[in-house]
């Protein structure tokens, strides 16, 4: 009597997204990779009046100076829909705002 050969069917692992990565020189990646100044170049030496208190109900534009209660002084380095990326002394933070 011959042993039965059993086959185990394996399901294909799902992948999400196109699987393609953008080339470093492509226009889409260039938008998010804009040259950035350091925190000290953007913030240091600016008068207190130049900084707007951060609020989720406010609209911020690129280059706006922000005073955050937890992170301190920062500058908006990216605006993307309902979010802004603010460069603080300790690094960048993604915060919400009202798009304009």
FENCOR-V122911 format. One record per residue. RES is the residue in one letter. PHI is phi in degrees with one decimal (none if undefined). BURIAL is 1 if it has 16 or more other C-alpha atoms within 10 Angstrom, else 0. Layout:
RES/PHI/BURIAL ; RES/PHI/BURIAL
//
This chain:
X/none/0 ; X/-89.8/0 ; X/-73.3/0 ; X/-77.6/0 ; X/-92.7/0 ; X/-104.4/0 ; X/-111.8/0 ; X/-102.9/0 ; X/-81.9/0 ; X/-103.3/0 ; X/-82.5/0 ; X/-71.6/0 ; X/-70.0/0 ; X/-75.3/0 ; X/-121.7/0 ; X/-114.6/0 ; X/89.8/0 ; X/-80.1/0 ; X/82.1/0 ; X/-92.0/0 ; X/-109.0/0 ; X/-73.6/0 ; X/-68.0/0 ; X/-58.5/0 ; X/-96.4/0 ; X/-71.5/0 ; X/-59.7/0 ; X/-65.2/0 ; X/-77.8/0 ; X/-66.6/0 ; X/-61.3/0 ; X/-83.9/0 ; X/-105.0/0 ; X/-61.1/0 ; X/-58.9/0 ; X/-117.6/0 ; X/-81.2/0 ; X/-76.1/0 ; X/-58.0/1 ; X/-64.3/0 ; X/-65.9/0 ; X/-84.8/1 ; X/-115.7/1 ; X/-62.2/0 ; X/85.5/0 ; X/-82.4/0 ; X/-69.2/0 ; X/-55.2/0 ; X/-66.3/0 ; X/-76.5/0 ; X/-96.2/1 ; X/-96.4/1 ; X/-60.6/0 ; X/-69.5/1 ; X/-147.9/1 ; X/-62.7/0 ; X/-88.0/0 ; X/-101.7/0 ; X/-107.1/1 ; X/-122.0/1 ; X/-112.8/1 ; X/-56.4/0 ; X/90.1/0 ; X/-63.7/1 ; X/-96.8/1 ; X/-125.3/1 ; X/-112.4/1 ; X/-102.4/1 ; X/-64.9/0 ; X/-98.6/0 ; X/-95.2/1 ; X/86.9/0 ; X/-83.7/1 ; X/-154.9/1 ; X/-131.7/1 ; X/-72.6/1 ; X/-111.7/1 ; X/-155.6/1 ; X/-122.6/1 ; X/-142.8/0 ; X/60.2/0 ; X/-83.6/0 ; X/-126.7/1 ; X/-128.5/1 ; X/-106.1/1 ; X/-113.3/1 ; X/-90.3/1 ; X/-108.4/1 ; X/-57.7/0 ; X/-90.0/0 ; X/133.6/0 ; X/-91.2/1 ; X/-134.7/0 ; X/-94.3/0 ; X/-122.9/0 ; X/-86.8/1 ; X/-160.0/1 ; X/-90.9/0 ; X/-63.2/0 ; X/-94.9/0
//
